[in-house]
Amino acid sequence: MSISKEVKRVTTHVLQAMKDSGEKISMLTAYDYSMARILDSAGIDVLLVGDSASNVMAGHETTLPITLDQMIYHASSVIRGVQRALVVVDLPFGSYQGNSKEALTASIRIMKESGAHGVKLEGGSEVKESVSRILSAGIPVMGHLGLTPQSIYKFGTYVVRATSIEEADKLLEDARMLEELGCFSIVLEKIPSSLARKVAKEVKIPIIGIGAGPDVDGQVLVVHDMLGINKEFKPRFLRRYMNLFDEISEAVGRYIEDIKTGDFPSKEESYDPPIKG
């Protein structure tokens, strides 16, 4: 029997045991109670309350506009729908870059006000002080290297990262640093699969990939992308398991038609008790 089915609650210790035993880790994003409940009951290992909520829930072009209060709201909603999965929350842009005290304050708010199990933040050596300060408070931290969406205006593009020797060497050095600091896991986004394989082999903590190839310890996707609620986003790494945009549109169309024709509600769907008196 696999580790994930033997435990009632997934913890950072369980994730490490999964890597050590060769069991792959499953991870998806979640932003609300209803979806979190479905994903958790399906057996997902990790739920990420991603700052991608800025895109898929609020309609922003980037992840930058979402606030700490909004992230706490989404995280609180997810936690109420979860019984088993480990829930990790993104620290939003501006809450940890350049000020480790603010990073700790934001992390404490997330943990206390939402009940989440850990936080995630983007970057390597440039956020070392923030990572250290958060960890010093006993808060589990997941790192994020490679394509870092919060830095979109710095790089100006969402192309594959770490394709040069210098950038690849820095990414590997940053991964080792995050492990040494005490991070429990690292997400690698949109980097060459050969580099991701090397990181997963050389770093002892679990490595979760998104567009990082198959030779890492687990995979994560945005749930709206995986279920086909979004139709426009079509990166190479995305596998769509459903086409909910069209399926929901068709269902709503039938609902509208049934109302227009008077077919809904039917007699069986109506209340008509005998009148008393």
N, C-alpha and C positions, 0 to 999 in steps of 0.2 A: 504493500500500500504506500502511496506517495505521501511525503511529509505534509503537503497542503491539505490532505483529507484527514490527517490524524489530529489536527489541532482545531480548537474552537475559535481561536483568535490569532491572526497573523501578526507577528511582532518583528522587530528588526533582527532579533536572534533567529527567528524562523527563516527569514530571508537569507541570512548567512548560512544556515544549515542547508537550505535549498541549493545555494551555489556550491557548497562543499560536496554535496551528494550528486551534483550534476542535474538537478531538477530545474527546469526553466521557470522563470517568474513571469506571471501575467499581470499587466497593468493597463488601466484605462483612465481617462479623465471622467470626472463627474462634477456636477454643479448644483444639483437639486435633490430633494428627498426621494422623489418617485423613481428617477433613473438610478440613484445610488442603491435603492432597495432592490431593483431588478438585477443590477450588476453584482451586488453582494450575494444575493441568493443564487446566482449562476455560478459562484465560486471564484470570482476574481480575487487575486492575491493582494493587489495594491490599487487604491483609488487616489488619483492625483486631482486635487481641487486646483486646476491650473489657471494661470492668469489668461489663458486662452478663452476664459469666460468673457473677457473684453471683446473678443471677436464673435464667438458663436452665440453668446447670450445677449450681449449689448449692441452688437453690430458695428463696433469700432474697426478701423482698418488695421490697427496694431494692438499689442498687449499693453502699451504704455498708459492709457487713460485710467485703467481700473484702479480703485483706491483700496487702502487697507480695510476700511469699514466694509466695502463691498466684498472683499475676499473673505472676511470673517462671516458675513451673512451667508455666502455660498457654502463655506466650510461647515457652518452650524447646521445648514439644511442637509448636507451630505451625511454628517455624523449621525443625525437622527434616523437615517435609513440604513445604517450599517450595523451588523452584528459580528462580522468575521474579518473583513478586510482591514489592512493597515491604511490609514488615511493621512496623506501628506499634502501640505498646502504651500503653494507658491507664495514667496514674499514678493509683493508687487514692486514695480519700478519706483525708485526713490525712497524705499523704506530701509535700504541697507547699504547702498553704494556710498562710500566715502565717510560714513559715520557709524561706527560699530555700536555706539550707545543706542542710536535710533534703531539699529538692526535688532538689538536685544529687546528693546521695548516693543517693537512690532511683533517679534517672535513670541514674547510672553503674552501679548494680547491675543494672538491667534490661538495659543495653547489654552489659555484660561477661558476665553470667551466662546470658542467653538468646540473645544474638547478634542481637537485633532491630535494626531500621534507624532507629528514631526513637521518640519518645514523644508522647503527646497529653495535654493537661490542659485543664480547664474554667475559663472566666472571662476577664475583660478586665483593666482597670486594677488590680483588686484582686490580681492574681497577676503583675503586671508584673515585680517583682523576681525572682520564681522563674523566669519565662521567660527573663529576661536572663542569670541565672546559669547556667541549663542550656545556653543557646546559647553562652555564653562558653567552655564546655568542648568545643564542637564537636559537640554532640548535636542532631540535627534535631528540631524541635518543630512539632507540628500543634496549632493552637488549636481551641477549641470554644466557640461563643457561641449565644445564644438560650435554648432550654430546656436547662438544665444539670442532669441527674438527680442529681448529688451534692448539689445544693442543694434537694432536694425538701422538706426540713423547714423551709427558709427561706420558700419560696413556698407550700408546702402543697398544691400541685396541679400536674398535668402539662398544663395548658391552654396554648394558643398564647401565646408570649411576644412582646414588642416590638410590641404593638398600640397603645400610646400614643406620641405624638410624642416625649416625653421618653425613653422606653425605646428607641425606634427610633434616635434621635439618638445615644444612648450606645452602642448596638450598632455603628453605623457608625463611630463614633469609636474604639471598641475594636478593630474590624477593621483600621482604618488603623494603630493603634498596634502590633498584633501583626505586621503586615507590616513596619513600620519597624524593629521589634526584630529581625526576621530569621526569623520563622516561615515554613515552606515551604508551608503550606496551612492552611485553617480549615474546620471543620465548622460548619454552621448548622443547628440543630435546631428544628423546629416554630415557624417564624416566617412572617409573611405573605410570599407569593411576590413581591409587588412590592418589598418591602424586600430580599429575597434577591437579586433581579435587580439592584437598585441597588448592593449590596455587590459582587457579582460583576463589575459593570461598572467600579466605581471602584477596586477593589483588584486589583493585578496578579497576586497569587499565586492558585493554584487554590482555588476555593470548592466544598466538597462539601456537598450538602444531604441532609437526612432530614426530610421534611415541610416542605420549603422551596420547593416548586414546581420547574418544569422549566428555569428560566432561570439555572441555576448551572453550574459546570464539571464536576460529577459527582454521583453518588448513592451513598448507603450505606444498607444495611438490616441488621438482625440476621438471620443466616442461619437461625436456628430459626423466625423469623417468616416469612421469605420462602418457606421450604420447607414450611410448614404443620405443623411439629413442635409448635408452640404453637397451640392453638385458641382460647384465651380472649382473646388480645390482638388487637383489631380496630380500630386507628386508621385514619382516612381515608387517610393516606399509604401504607399498606401494600398492596402487590400480592402475593398469594400465587401462586407459580408451581407449587406442588405441594400435595398434602394428605397429607404423610407420616404424620401421626398415624393417620389411618384406614387407610392402606395398610400400615403396619407392624403395626398391630393386627390387620388381616385376615390377614397373613402368619403372625404368631405364633399366631393362632387355628387356622389350618390345620396348623401344626406340632404344636400340642397335640393336635388331633384325630387326626393320623396316628400319634402316639405311643400315644394311648389305644386306637386300633383295631388296633395292631400293624402298621400299614402302613409305618411307618418304624422302623428301617432295613429295606430290602428285601434280598434275597439279593445283588443287584448292589452294594449299598452295604455289604456285610459282607466280612470276610476269612475265607476258609476254605481255607487251603493244605493239601495232603496231609500227613498226619502221618508224620514220618520215623522209621525204626527198625524 
